[in-house]
Amino acid sequence: MSDSDNISETLNSIYVDATDLLKEGAEPLEIAACLIKVGLTFYKTALSPEEYDMIVDTISETRHMITDGHKDESPESRVFH
């Protein structure tokens, strides 16, 4: 399995879990805040300070590439930081 396949599988699993939380009544912004917190914590733990700053900058610079969740997103259009 390629890295891209692994990322897609993990993303799909997390998306299903987040969608389940929505169905259970959690607020979308609450879920998003938690996911961002976890992601940034993982980055901060795994990367050097310079690498962490680079990834956060990259995320900010590519924020316009994120879809609004109401559009279908093909695997080819996904941006993995």
Secondary structure, DSSP 8 states (H G I E B T S, - for coil): --HHHHHHHHHHHHHHHHHHHHHTT--HHHHHHHHHHHHHHHHHHHS-HHHHHHHHHHHHHTGGG---SSS---GGG----
